[in-house]
């Protein structure tokens, strides 16, 4: 019979869920970071998702700030307002330091605590995809050699996730309709388009993932139906947008989004 007390792992999960409900994502991340460092076995699906949601919100707020500041800076520079653009640049640098710190933190957790040989294929795909995502976020604002380096690391992580997800051996890999495999294809294709400036590769990857999932739609499980079909819709939306973008460029139109 239980004495009603929570284990440290249970306490941290509850703390993370409480912080999520209160929309205090920095504290949610702290709880999940502590849980990962317990090294007390593979994370459950719920724990994995709590980690992902926490960091996605923490990094998402800074990414949005960076985009807004960059846009304002461009406008001030266009008006030759050096005083204002200088101040914005300093502020943007502060946000970039925060982005770097968050990315380095989760990448270290992934490498040191979560990407282990004993992890299931599903977990490995999830974590390698996450690793690709956070290197991609670094590539969004880093310059020249640093950008090239993290873009290469993002590509390696996405490629490894894809290799594991698409393993056709018995009891290995993930089905084409699995939301994690579809989410990986979505993010990897976005990486090709936005970071690598390879629209043709982005479209090919997105189309392949969409077509493979359509071909096996009857195998889609009820519990993942909503998630999988939503990601398939996003893949199709991107394909429509990117194909139009490629055609406009070939016809001498605007190539930028």
C-alpha positions in Angstrom: 0.0 0.0 0.0 1.3 3.4 -0.9 2.2 5.8 1.8 1.0 8.7 -0.4 4.5 10.2 -0.9 5.8 10.9 -4.4 9.2 9.7 -5.7 11.6 12.5 -6.9 10.7 11.6 -10.5 7.0 11.9 -9.9 7.4 15.1 -8.0 9.4 16.7 -10.9 6.8 15.5 -13.4 4.0 17.1 -11.3 6.0 20.3 -10.9 6.5 20.5 -14.7 2.8 19.9 -15.4 1.9 22.6 -12.8 4.3 25.1 -14.3 2.9 24.3 -17.8 -0.7 25.0 -16.6 0.6 28.3 -15.1 2.4 29.0 -18.4 5.7 29.4 -16.5 7.8 27.6 -19.0 11.2 28.5 -17.6 10.3 26.7 -14.4 8.8 23.8 -16.4 12.1 23.4 -18.1 14.0 23.4 -14.8 11.9 20.5 -13.5 12.3 18.5 -16.7 16.1 19.2 -16.8 16.4 17.9 -13.2 14.4 14.8 -14.1 16.6 14.0 -17.1 19.7 14.3 -14.9 18.3 11.6 -12.5 19.2 9.1 -15.3 16.5 6.8 -13.8 15.5 5.1 -17.0 14.0 6.0 -20.4 11.6 8.9 -20.3 7.9 8.0 -20.8 6.0 9.5 -23.7 4.4 12.0 -21.2 7.8 13.0 -19.8 9.3 13.3 -23.3 6.5 15.6 -24.4 6.8 17.7 -21.2 10.5 18.2 -22.0 9.7 19.2 -25.6 6.9 21.5 -24.8 8.8 23.3 -22.1 11.9 24.0 -24.2 9.7 24.8 -27.3 7.9 27.6 -25.4 11.1 28.9 -23.8 13.0 29.0 -27.1 9.9 30.1 -29.1 9.5 33.3 -27.1 13.1 34.3 -27.8 12.9 33.3 -31.5 9.9 35.6 -31.9 11.7 38.4 -30.1 14.7 38.0 -32.3 12.6 38.1 -35.5 10.8 41.3 -34.3 14.0 43.0 -33.4 15.7 42.1 -36.7 12.8 43.5 -38.6 12.8 46.8 -36.6 16.6 47.0 -37.1 16.3 46.6 -40.8 13.7 49.4 -41.0 15.9 51.8 -38.9 18.9 51.0 -41.0 16.9 51.7 -44.1 16.1 55.1 -42.7 19.9 55.6 -41.9 19.0 56.0 -38.2 22.4 54.8 -36.8 21.6 55.7 -33.1 18.5 53.6 -33.0 19.8 50.7 -35.1 22.9 50.5 -32.8 20.7 50.3 -29.7 18.5 47.6 -31.3 21.7 45.6 -32.3 22.8 45.6 -28.6 19.3 44.4 -27.6 19.3 41.8 -30.3 22.7 40.5 -29.1 21.2 40.0 -25.7 18.4 37.9 -27.1 21.0 35.9 -29.2 23.0 35.1 -26.0 19.8 33.8 -24.4 19.0 31.7 -27.5 22.5 30.3 -27.5 22.4 29.4 -23.8 19.0 27.6 -24.1 20.1 25.7 -27.2 23.4 24.6 -25.7 21.6 23.5 -22.5 19.1 21.2 -24.2 21.7 19.9 -26.7 23.9 18.9 -23.7 20.9 17.1 -22.0 20.2 15.2 -25.2 23.8 14.1 -25.7 24.6 13.3 -22.1 21.4 11.8 -20.8 18.8 10.9 -23.4 20.5 9.7 -26.6 21.6 6.3 -25.3 22.0 2.9 -27.0 19.3 1.4 -24.8 16.6 3.9 -26.0 13.8 2.7 -28.2 13.8 3.6 -31.9 10.9 5.9 -31.3 12.8 7.8 -28.5 16.0 8.0 -30.6 14.1 9.5 -33.6 12.4 12.0 -31.2 15.7 13.0 -29.6 17.7 13.2 -32.8 14.9 15.3 -34.4 15.0 17.6 -31.3 18.8 17.8 -31.7 18.4 18.9 -35.3 15.8 21.4 -34.3 17.9 23.2 -31.8 21.0 23.3 -34.1 18.6 24.7 -36.7 17.5 27.5 -34.3 21.2 28.4 -33.8 21.7 28.5 -37.5 18.8 31.1 -37.8 20.9 33.8 -36.3 24.6 32.8 -36.2 26.9 34.2 -39.0 29.3 32.7 -41.5 31.5 29.9 -40.1 29.5 29.4 -37.0 26.3 29.2 -39.0 27.8 26.7 -41.4 29.0 24.5 -38.5 25.7 24.3 -36.7 23.8 23.8 -40.0 26.0 20.8 -40.6 25.3 19.5 -37.1 21.6 20.0 -37.7 21.8 18.1 -40.9 23.7 15.2 -39.3 21.1 14.9 -36.5 18.1 15.0 -38.9 19.8 12.5 -41.2 20.4 10.1 -38.3 16.8 10.5 -37.1 15.6 9.7 -40.7 17.9 6.7 -40.9 16.4 5.2 -37.7 12.8 6.2 -38.6 13.0 4.6 -42.0 14.7 1.4 -41.0 12.6 -1.4 -42.6 13.9 -4.3 -40.6 11.4 -6.2 -38.5 10.5 -4.4 -35.2 12.6 -1.4 -36.2 11.9 2.1 -37.4 8.6 3.9 -37.4 5.6 3.6 -39.8 5.2 6.4 -42.4 2.1 7.5 -40.6 3.7 7.9 -37.2 3.5 11.5 -36.0 7.1 11.6 -34.9 8.3 10.4 -38.3 6.0 12.9 -40.1 7.1 15.7 -37.7 10.7 14.8 -38.5 10.1 15.1 -42.3 8.3 18.4 -41.8 11.1 20.0 -39.8 13.9 18.5 -41.9 12.2 19.9 -45.1 11.9 23.3 -43.4 15.6 23.1 -42.6 16.4 22.4 -46.3 14.2 25.3 -47.4 15.0 28.0 -44.8 18.6 27.3 -43.7 20.2 25.4 -46.6 18.3 27.3 -49.3 17.6 24.1 -51.1 13.9 24.3 -52.1 14.0 21.4 -54.5 15.3 19.1 -51.7 12.8 20.5 -49.3 9.9 19.7 -51.7 11.2 16.2 -52.5 11.5 15.3 -48.8 8.1 16.7 -47.9 6.4 15.1 -50.9 7.9 11.7 -50.2 6.8 11.8 -46.5 3.3 12.9 -47.5 3.0 10.2 -50.3 4.3 7.4 -48.0 1.8 8.3 -45.3 -1.1 8.5 -47.8 -0.2 5.1 -49.1 -0.5 3.6 -45.6 -3.3 5.7 -44.3 -5.4 2.6 -43.4 -2.7 1.7 -40.8 -3.1 5.0 -38.9 -3.8 4.3 -35.3 -6.8 6.0 -33.7 -4.8 7.7 -30.9 -2.4 9.4 -33.4 -4.9 10.2 -36.1 -5.3 13.8 -35.2 -1.6 14.5 -34.8 -0.6 12.7 -38.0 -3.2 14.2 -40.2 -2.4 17.7 -38.9 1.3 17.3 -39.8 0.3 15.9 -43.2 -1.7 19.0 -43.8 1.3 21.2 -42.8 3.5 19.2 -45.2 1.0 19.7 -48.0 0.7 23.4 -47.2 4.4 23.9 -47.3 4.6 22.0 -50.6 2.0 24.3 -52.2 3.9 27.4 -50.9 7.4 26.2 -51.9 6.3 24.9 -55.3 4.8 28.3 -56.0 7.9 30.0 -54.7 10.2 27.9 -57.0 7.9 28.6 -60.0 7.9 32.4 -59.3 11.7 32.4 -59.1 12.1 30.4 -62.4 9.7 32.9 -64.1 11.8 35.9 -62.8 9.5 36.7 -59.9 10.2 37.3 -56.3 12.3 34.5 -54.7 12.1 35.6 -51.2 9.4 34.8 -48.7 
